[in-house]
Amino acid sequence: MSDRQEITRVSARALLRSTRTVGASCEAFDLPPRQLDHGAETAPEAPEMMHELECTTCGAESGAQEDFEVARHWAFAHTGGSPSHRGYRELVTRFWRMTPANGEYL
């Protein structure tokens, strides 16, 4: 995973913990109270959605994959090698763009 993807992933998790609605205030980030619109990142250079599976028994991870089938194949192989490892956590990273609703920059 690139540095940009990791920063975006961490930032997205923090944002989702603090606001969950369109037009939410920026108060959680100590920014002036402005309204934001948000949606999936559409820039051509934006990374694809990433999929990762993590074994809940030992913590092993598939690593972030653009193709879910690669992560799923890893889980089958992991359980095949460790039959008691049957539980997995799915981590999905989607890249979002926050835009001030009035067109101003924050």
ChimeraX attribute file (.defattr): number of C-alpha atoms within 10 A of each C-alpha:
attribute: neighborCount
match mode: 1-to-1
recipient: residues
	/A:1	9
	/A:2	8
	/A:3	8
	/A:4	9
	/A:5	18
	/A:6	12
	/A:7	10
	/A:8	16
	/A:9	18
	/A:10	11
	/A:11	11
	/A:12	17
	/A:13	11
	/A:14	13
	/A:15	14
	/A:16	10
	/A:17	9
	/A:18	15
	/A:19	14
	/A:20	9
	/A:21	11
	/A:22	13
	/A:23	16
	/A:24	16
	/A:25	17
	/A:26	17
	/A:27	12
	/A:28	14
	/A:29	11
	/A:30	8
	/A:31	10
	/A:32	11
	/A:33	13
	/A:34	16
	/A:35	16
	/A:36	19
	/A:37	15
	/A:38	15
	/A:39	12
	/A:40	12
	/A:41	16
	/A:42	12
	/A:43	8
	/A:44	7
	/A:45	7
	/A:46	13
	/A:47	16
	/A:48	16
	/A:49	16
	/A:50	20
	/A:51	21
	/A:52	23
	/A:53	25
	/A:54	19
	/A:55	18
	/A:56	13
	/A:57	12
	/A:58	11
	/A:59	12
	/A:60	13
	/A:61	18
	/A:62	19
	/A:63	16
	/A:64	19
	/A:65	19
	/A:66	16
	/A:67	13
	/A:68	16
	/A:69	11
	/A:70	16
	/A:71	22
	/A:72	17
	/A:73	12
	/A:74	18
	/A:75	23
	/A:76	13
	/A:77	12
	/A:78	18
	/A:79	15
	/A:80	12
	/A:81	10
	/A:82	12
	/A:83	10
	/A:84	10
	/A:85	16
	/A:86	14
	/A:87	13
	/A:88	18
	/A:89	12
	/A:90	14
	/A:91	13
	/A:92	16
	/A:93	22
	/A:94	17
	/A:95	18
	/A:96	15
	/A:97	14
	/A:98	14
	/A:99	16
	/A:100	14
	/A:101	14
	/A:102	10
	/A:103	10
	/A:104	8
	/A:105	8
	/A:106	11
